[in-house]
Amino acid sequence: MNVQPYLFLAGTCQQAMDFYCAVLGATVQFKMTYAEAPEPSSGSECPAAPPDAIMHANLLIGGTQLMMSDDPSADQKPHAGYALSIATDDLAKGKAWFDGLSEGGTVRMPWGETFWAQGFGMLTDRFGVPWMVNVEKKSASA
């Protein structure tokens, strides 16, 4: 069993996909716009959305699938109550991810050393998605 995050974005899904590919090295596994979707069958109509809006996409980030789409609903809410967490054992890579993801966003906890990490920081990216970037300290036995 895998738990895979699914992000709903307010019309910025394609931009977020491009951003995560550039900053994190994500790869697009699947993408479908509303215009590319098959004609709905009775009772399965989708909400009205611009034809170029993303109906569904899968990104591969490391070994994790991140699913996402544009949310055409009028009651789109801000992301709250969670953070996407990424980790590496490479301090320079962790700092680069933090700096890249925070560009145009808001830093919630600046990048720095903590009692558990060589480097750790929290941010909300330009799309409103919260992230934590972590580079654990190496144990004395490692």
N, C-alpha and C positions, 0 to 999 in steps of 0.2 A: 504494500500500500504506500502511496505517496501523497503528501499534501502539497498541492501546487497553488501558488497565489494567482488570483485573477483580478486584474486592475480594470476598473471602469473609469475612463477619462472623458472630460467634457470637450470633445471635438479635437483633441490633441494627440490622439493615439499614434498616427504616423510620425509626428515629430518626436514623440517619446521613443518610439521604436528606433528611429534614426539615431537619437541621442544615446540610448543604451548600447546600440551597436558600436558607436564611435568611442564611448567612454569605457565600456566594460568588455568589449569584444564579443558582444552577444551576436548570435546568428538567427536570422528569420527562418523558422521551420515551416510556417504556414501563415498565409494572410489572405483574407477575403473581404472585399468591400461589400456594401449593401447592394451596389449595382451588379456585382458578380454572383449574388445569392440566387438560387433557383426560385421560380415562382412559388409563392406560399400555397400550401394546401388549405382547405377550409379549416378555420380555427387555429391556424399557426401563423397568422400575420404578425410581422415584426412592427415595432413602432416606426413612425415616419422618421427618416434620417436622410441627410444628403447622400447622393449616390456614391460619392468618394469617401464617405466615412467608413471606418474599419468596423466590420461586423464581428470579426474574430481574427485573432492572430496568436501565434505561439512563438516565443523567443526562447532560444537555448542560451542560458548564462551558466558557464561551467557545465555542471551536470544537472542543472535545474531548469525545468520548463516554467517560464513566466507567461501566463496567458493574459490577454488584454483586448479591449475593444473600446470604441467610442460609445458613450452612453447617451442615447438620444432623448432620454426622459427629461421632463421639465424639473424634476426634483433631485437632480444630481447633488450629492452631498460631498463635502470635503473629506479627504482621507484622514481618519482618526482612529486611535485605539490599537495601532499596530505599527511595525516598521519592518521593512525588508532588510535582512541582515546578510552581509557578505563578509567573507573572511579569506585571508591568505596568510602564508608564512613569510611572505616577502614584504618587508617594511616599505620599500620604495613603491611597490605596486599598490599597497594599501593606501599610501598617501596620494598617489596619482588618482586612484578611484575616488577618494574623498574629495580631492580638489576638483576633479572633473564633474562629479555628481552635484557638488555644491555650487558650481558656476551658474549664476542666474537664480539660485535658490536661497535658502536661509539656513545658516549654520545654527544648530540647536546646542551642540557641545563641540567646541573647537577640537581639532586634531591634536592629540598629545599622548604621552605615556600615562598609563594608569597602573594600579597595583596588579592587574591581571593581563595587561596588554603592553606590547612595545609601542603600539599606536592604536588609537581608538577615537572615533568621532561620530557625531550624530548630525543629520541634516534633513531638510526637506527640499527636494529638488524643484526645479522650475515648473514641474507639472503637479506639484502638491503631494508627491509621494514621499513618505518618510523612509529614511535609510539609516542603518548603523554599519560602519566599516570597522573591522576588527583585525588586528595582527597580534595573536596571543604571544605572551612571553614563552620562550623555550624553557622547559623544565631543566633542573640541574642534572637529571638523569638522562636527558636526551642528547 
